[in-house]
Amino acid sequence: MNSTYFYRRTIRKYAQRDIDNELLERLLTAGTRASTTGNMQVYSIIVTRDQEMKERLSPAHFNQPMVTEAPVVLTFCADFNRFNLWCRLRDAEPGYDNYLSFMTAAIDALLAAQTICNAAEEEGLGICYLGTATYNADSIIKVLELPRGVVPVATVTLGWPAQVPEQPDRLPLEAVVHYEKYHEFTPELIDSLYREKEARADSRQFIAENNKSTLAQVFTDVRYKKADNEHFSEKFLDVIRRQGFAV
């Protein structure tokens, strides 16, 4: 198995070196070979290389510097627009204006995104996944002029690493893998699974910097607050509805 998967890192700083067209096209082609529901390929990938366009996209991603510094920004979209047009041109009336269809397209898009990320890292490139694509999907739709039936679900920055950061921590395998059926977690098992994560120096630093007692409080009270989750949930659901999917 390719060792890249075991040693991957999130790259947020990029060298001032472009990605040539041939390499980028090879990565995009790899993405199109990803699994897809019913072989429909109900997704689109918006490639942003123009600096002015990256600067226009940046506010939607909370002005994270990777967006303007990376040579390539990829926006992955759930897209039934193209498939619907094809159906109607072939005397077939599509019935894909519903939440299941949105989820189908979103899954297709994310599978393509991960495949491109894997292919990019095998080529020595670095990637950074930005979850903000769903936070401010409405802004991205305006900048990229996405039509009805198209919703951004993920953004990835792509470039040559300017540095090799520490590998991010991960929970033990038993935290995420269940054999045959789901096993419920006891308090003792939770303590065991999160012990190493909580003991890390960076975790203790997060706790101190945010004046909290536990790492969990950093997540619930600072990084991903209930009020923010509810706000962006309603905002994204509204985008999905306006783009033609009943929710």
HELIX and SHEET records of a PDB file:
HELIX    1   1 THR A    4  TYR A    7  1                                   4    
HELIX    2   2 ASN A   21  THR A   32  1                                  12    
HELIX    3   3 THR A   37  ASN A   39  5                                   3    
HELIX    4   4 GLN A   51  LEU A   57  1                                   7    
HELIX    5   5 SER A   58  HIS A   61  5                                   4    
HELIX    6   6 MET A   66  GLU A   69  1                                   4    
HELIX    7   7 ASN A   81  LEU A   89  1                                   9    
HELIX    8   8 TYR A   99  GLU A  122  1                                  24    
HELIX    9   9 THR A  132  TYR A  135  1                                   4    
HELIX   10  10 ALA A  137  LEU A  144  1                                   8    
HELIX   11  11 LEU A  173  VAL A  176  1                                   4    
HELIX   12  12 PRO A  187  ALA A  199  1                                  13    
HELIX   13  13 ALA A  201  GLU A  209  1                                   9    
HELIX   14  14 LEU A  215  VAL A  218  1                                   4    
HELIX   15  15 PHE A  219  ARG A  223  3                                   5    
HELIX   16  16 LYS A  226  ARG A  242  1                                  17    
SHEET    1   A 4 TYR A  43  THR A  48  0                                        
SHEET    2   A 4 VAL A  72  ASP A  79 -1                                        
SHEET    3   A 4 VAL A 150  GLY A 159 -1                                        
SHEET    4   A 4 GLY A 126  LEU A 130 -1                                        
END                                                                             
